[in-house]
């Protein structure tokens, strides 16, 4: 699976979040920055991302993913 496929899926589902997807060939790292994460605890943020990725996970196409989520203020260090 290519990072661009995951990126496209996330962008289609949550277009107001800025996404970045990278891989080392084995693991994928997904980073999302958006106001959609404001007021959500870490578990709720993960659930939001997994909701989009679940079809890939259940099919076995995606099995190792690290998720980092931020509001724009958190990313800016404010």
N, C-alpha and C positions, 0 to 999 in steps of 0.2 A: 504494500500500500504506500502510495506517495503522500507526502505532507500536503500537497495541493488538493488531494481528494478530501482530506479531513478539513482543511481550511475552507473549501467550498461548502461542505456540509454545515459547518459552523456559521459561515457568513449568510447562508440561505436561511437558517433557523433564527439567528440573532444578528441582523444586519446593523444594529446600533452599537454593537460591541466591536472594538478593534482586536482582531485575532492575529496571533503569530503561532505557527506550527513548525517545529524542527524535529529532526530525528538523527540519531547516531547509527541508524541502520537496524537497531533492535528495539529501542525505546522511543516513544514520541513524547515531546514536551509541548503542551498547549498552554499558551498564555492569552488571557482575555482581559481587556481594559475597557470598562464602561460603567455608566451610571446604573445599569441594570443590577450591579452587584451591591449598590448602596443599601444599607440596612439588612443585608443578608449575612448570617453567620457562615463560617467556613463550610459546614456541612451542606447548607442550602445552596451555596455557590457551586460546590462540587456536583450536587444533584442537578442543577441547571445545565451544567456542561454535559454530564452523563446522559441527560435526557436526549440530547442531540446525537451523542456517540453510541448510545445503546444498540442500535441495529448493527453497527460494526463490531461491537464487543460480543454480542450474542452469536453473530455469524462466525466469529473467530478471526475475522480480518484484522482486528485491533485487539491486542491483549496487554500491552504494557504502555501505560500513559501516565505522565505526570502533569497535573493541572495546577496552574497558578492563576489566580484571579485578583484583580485590583479595580478599585474605582480610579478615575483619573487623578484625584487628589492623593490617593495612596501611592500611585505610581510615581507621582511628582515628588513624593516625600513630604507632602504638606501635612 
